C-alpha cells in the first residue's frame, strides 16, 4: 500500500512540474502577459513541491493533528487563493470581492484540517462548517464575481467562464471524496483516496493553468490592439 501511495504522489509531483512548464515558458517569452503567467506558474509550482515532499515522506506533525496531511492542506491554502486571484485579474472585480473569496476559501480549507483531526460526530460539525463556507465561495464565484466584473473583452469573458466553471465543478468533488475516504465513512482505501485526490488536483490545477494560458492569446492581443488604436 505504501508503495502505491508513493507512486501516485510522484505522479502528482511530475504532473504538476510538467504543468508548470506551460505558464513558465509563456512568462519567459511574453512580457505583456507576465502578471497572469506569474500567478499561474505559482499554482502548479507550489503543488509540485508539495507533492514531492509528500512522496518523500515529509510531513508536518502538530499536537492533535497526527495523521493529517498538513502538507496537502498548506498546498491548498497557498494555491487556491492564487487561482481565485487569477479569476479576479480576468474579471477586474476589485479587492473587496477578492478578499471575500479568499476568506471563504480559507474557512473551507481550515475546516477540512479540523475535521480530519477530530473523531466522532464532532468531525462532521467541522465538515459542515466547511461545506457552508464552500457554498458561500461557490456563490461568490458564480454570481458575485461576474456581477462585479468589468471585463475588457469577449476573450476575457470566455476564458474566465471556462476556468471558473472548471474550478467550481472539480472543487465540488473534494467534499465527496472526503466523506467516502477514511476521513469520513471509510468506503475508499487510503491508496484509492490518494489516487483520486491526485487526479482531482491535476485536473483542477494543471487543467486550470493550461486552459488559462491558451486563453491569454486573445486577452493579450486585445490589449495590444487597444494600445495600437490609442496610438
N, C-alpha and C positions, 0 to 999 in steps of 0.2 A: 504493500500500500504506500509506504514511504517513497519508494522509487517512482511509482505512478504519479504521486503528488508532485514530486520534484520535477519530473518530466514536464508536466503541464505548466508548472511555474516557469520553467525555462522557455517553453513555447511562448508564454506571455511576455517574457523579457525580450526574446528575439523579435517577436511580432511588434512590440512597442518600439524597439530600436529601429527596425526597418521602417515603421510608420513615421518615425522622427525624421528620416532622410527626406521625406516628401516636402514638408514645410521648410526644413533647413536648407535644402537646395534652392528653393524659391527665395528664401531670405538672403542667400549669398548673391544671387544674380539679379534680384529685382528690388532696388532700393525703395521704390514707391510703395510697395506692399509690406515693408518690414514691420510696421506696427502690428499688422494682422499675423504675419508669419512668426513673429517672436512669441506671441501668445500661443499659437498652435504648436510650435516647437516645444514649449514648456509643458504642454499637456502630455504628450507621449514620452518626452524625455524623463519627466518625473516618474511616470508609470513604469518605464523601462528600468530605472534604478530600483524602484520598489520591488518589482518582480525579481530582479537579480538578487536583491537582499533576501527575499523570502525563499528563493530557490537554493541559496547557500545556507539556509537555516538560521539566518539572523532574525531576531525578533526582539521587541522591546517588552519587557515584563514589568508591570507595576503591581503593587499590592492590591489584591482583589480583582485583577484583570488577567490572571494566568489563563493561558489558552486562547485569549482573544487576539485576533490578527491585527495588532495595532499598526503594523507597517502598512497594511492594506487600507486601514481607516485614515491614516495620515496621508497616504496617496490620494484618497478621495477628498480629504479636506483641502488639499493643495490644488488638485487638478479640476475638480468640479467648479470652483469659483472662476478658474481660467476659462472654462467652457462657457460659463454664464457671461463672463466679461466679453468673450468674442461675440456672443449674441447681442450684447449691449453695444459693441462697436458697430455692428452692422445696422442696428436699429436706431442708434443715437437717442436712446430713451432717457438719458440723464442719470446722474449719480444716485438720486434717491431711489429710483426703481432698482438699480443695480445693488444698492445696499440692502434693500428689502429681499431681493433674490438671494444674496449671499447669507443673510441672517436665517432665512428659511432653510437654505441648503445646509448650513452648519448645524441647525437643530436636527435635521434628518440624519446626518452622519453621526453626531454625538449620541443621539438616541439609539442608534444601532450599536455603538460601543457599550452603552449602559445595558441595553437589552441582552447583548451577548455575554456580559459579565454576570448578570443576575441569574437566578434559578427560580423555578416555580412560577406561579401566576404573575409575580411582580415583573417578570421579564416581558410579559405581554402588555403590561401597562406602559412600559418604556417603548415597546414596539408601537403601541397605539399612538403615543405622543409623536413618534417619528412619522407614522402614517398620516396623521393630521397635518403635520408640517409639510409632508410631501404633497398633500392635496393643495395646500396654500402655494407651494412652489410651482406646481403644475398650473394653477390658476394664473399666477403671475406670468408664467412663460406663454401660456396660450391666449390669455385675454389682456392682461395689463400691459405687457411689453409691446404687443402690436399697437394697442391704442395710444400709447405714449411715444410711439416711434415717429421719426422724421426721416424716412428712407430717401436716399438720394436718387435712386433709380429702380426700375423694374428688376434689374440684376440683383440689387441688394435685397429686394423682397423675395425673389426666388431662392437665393442662397440661404437667407435667413429662415424661410419657411421649411426648406428641406432639412437643414441641420437641427432646427428646433424640433421638428416632428420626430426625427430620428432619435434625438435625445430623450424626449418625453416617452416614446414607445419603449426604448430599451431600459431606461431608468425605472419604468413601471414594473419591469420583470424582477428587479433585485429583491423587493419585499417578498415576492412569491418564492424565490429561491431560499431566502432566509427562513421562511416558515416551513419549507419542505426539508431543509438541511438539519443537521444535528442541533443547530441553534434553536430550532422550532420543534416540529413533531418528529423529526428524525427519519423521514422517509428516504432521504438521499444519504448515500455513504459519503464519508469525508472526501474521498478522491473524486467522487462524482460532483460534489459541491465545488471543489477546486476547478474541475474541468468546466463546469457551467459558468462559474464566476470569471474564469479566464476568457472564455468565449464572449461573454457579455462585455467585459472590459475592452476586448479587442474591437468588437463591433462599435461600442459606444465612443471609444476614443480614437482608434485608427480610422474607423469609418467616418466619424465627425471630421477629423483632420483632412482626410482625402477629399471628401465632398467640399469642404470649405476651401481648400487650395484650388480645386477645379473652378469654383465659383469666383475666385479672385480675378480671373481674366476679364470677365465682364465688369467687375467692380472697378479695377484699376484703369481699364480702358475708358470707362465712363468718366473717371476723374481726370484722365489725360485730355479727353475730348472737351470737358468743361474748361480746363485751363487754356487749351488752344483757342476755343471760341472767345474766351475773355480777352485773350491777347489780340 
